[in-house]
Amino acid sequence: MICFGAMRTYLPAEASGNRAQVEVAAESRVGDLVDGLGAPRRLVFALLIDGRQATLEDALHEGAEVTLMPPFAGG
């Protein structure tokens, strides 16, 4: 898992920078992962699974690389 911006604060303590490995139950969806981190779903502006755009309802597979991004500000 890779988290950017405010999403980084929800990574487990053993995270290295903005990356962490997280175990999830079989049949989990991205939303379940976000909930398990304790992050509010409204904070997820964009997300990727293995580099492809996804939604909170998309299923996870073993070894999936999930990237979570909050809203960005600035110009």
N, C-alpha and C positions, 0 to 999 in steps of 0.2 A: 504494500500500500504506500502511496505517496500523497502527502497532504501539503497544500500551499496556504499561505496567509493564516488567517484565524483558525483554519482547520487543524493546523499543526498543534494547537493547544490540546487537542483531543486524542493525540497519539499516545500509546502506552509509554510508561516510564522508560522501558528498554529501547525505545526508538533511537535510531541513529540519524540525527539531523531531521529531515522531513520524511524519512522512510521507516517503516516497521513491517514486521510479519505478524499477521493476525489470523488466528484460527477461527473459523466459523462452522456452524453445523451444516450438514448436508442439506441441500435444497434451499440454501439461504439466498436472499436477494440483496442487492446493494443497500436498500433501505434498512435491512436487518443489520448489516455491517455498521452503518451510520448510527443506528439506535444503540448497538452494542458499545460503540465508542462513547456514548453519552452526548453526542453532538446533536444540536437541533437540525432537523431536516431542512428547515428554511435557510440554513447557512450554506447549503450545497447549491452553488450556482451552476456549476458544470462538473461533469464527471466522465471519466474514460474507463473502459475495461480493455486492457491490452492495447491501448492507444486508439481505440475507437469510441466515438461518442456513445453514451449509454444513458439510462434513466435509473431512478431509484427502484423501479420495478423489475429491472433486468436481473436474471439469475447469475449467480457466480459459479465458476468451475474451479476445480483444483488447480492451483498455481496461477490463478488470475492476478494480474497486476491492476489494481484499482487506483485511479488518481482522482482526488477530490479537490475542488477549487471553490473558494467562496467568491462572492461578488468582488470585483476589482473597482477601485476608484482612481481617479486621476486622468491624465490625458496625454 
